[in-house]
């Protein structure tokens, strides 16, 4: 066993090989239904450029395609569900939207939600 693998479980070793590497975060987030008709508060447990693991305070069901908004960031990630556990969901990001660029479009609800729900 090399020094770099000491004390790591097999799951930790595999997750560390994931590219791009995810960073632990524990940041407030907001899952927004793709049509903007509903939202669910969440915690972002870890994230990368490609996706995120989010958690909920109780078991939740979310549709396959959603937007994920992150407190303190002026972006929304269009995402698809990759996997589901009772209190956690894995998301793969499909597209990242700059909220400034969604003014006067059908996605302007994302900007409004950001201002209402996810102020720092």
N, C-alpha and C positions, 0 to 999 in steps of 0.2 A: 504494500500500500504506500503510495507517495504521500509526502507531507501535505500536499494540497487536498487530499481526500480524507485525512484523519478527522474523526469526529462528525463526518457528514453521513447522513442516512442515504440509502440508494435514491430515494425520492429527491433529496436535496441535490445530489450529484447530477441527476437527470435534469432537474429544473435549471441548474446553473449552465447547462449546455444549450438551453433554449436560446435561439437567436431571433430578434434582439433580446438582450437581457432585460428582465422585468425588475423594476425598483419597487420595494415596499413603500407604501405611502400612507394609508389610513386617512384619506382626504374625503370630504363630503362630495357627493355626486348626486346627479339627478338623471334617472332614466325617463326618457320622453317617448311616448308612443309615436310611431312613424307618422301618423296623421295629426299629431299634436293634441289629441283629445284627452290624454291622461298622462300623469306623471307618477313616479315612485321614487322616494328618497332612498339613497343607498350610500355605502361606504366603498371607496375604491381601495382595495387591499394592496394591489400591485398593478403596475401598468408598464407598457412599453409602447413603441411606435406602432406596433402591430395589433395590440389588444390589451385587455384588462381583466382582472378578476374582481368582481364586485360582490358585496355581501349585503344582506338585509337583516333587520332586527326580528323578522318573522318570516315564515315560508311564503314566498311570493311566486307567482307565475307571470312571466312576461312573454310577449310575442317574439317570434323569431327575428324580427327586424325592428330596431329601436335607434334612438339617438342617446348618447351618453354625454352629459355635460359635467364639467369638473369645476368645483369652487375655485375661484381665483384665476381661471383661465378664460380667455375670450375665444374659445373654440367649442365646437360640438362635433363629436365623432358619430358618423353613421356606422352602425355596427350590426352584426348578426350573432346570434347565440351559438357558441361553439360547444358548450356542455352545461349541464345543470346538476346541482346538488341541492339538498333541502334549503340551506340558507345562503348559497353562493351560486353565481353564474359566471361563466367564462364568456367573454366577448371577443370577436375578431373585428377589427376596424376595417371598414370598406372604404370610407372617405372621411377626410377631416375638413370641416367647414370653418372658416374664419367668420365669427359672428358679425363683424362689421360689414362683410360682403353680402349678408342676407337681408339687408334693409330693402324694403319695397319689393320683396319676392314672396312666394307662397310659404317660405320657411322663416319669415320674420317672427313667427311665434316663438322660435328658439331664442332669439334676442330678447324678447319680452320676458320669457321665463327666466333667463339668466339674470335680468335686472330685478325681477320680483323675488326669485327663490334662492339664488346663489351668490348674493353679494358676499364679499369676503367676510 
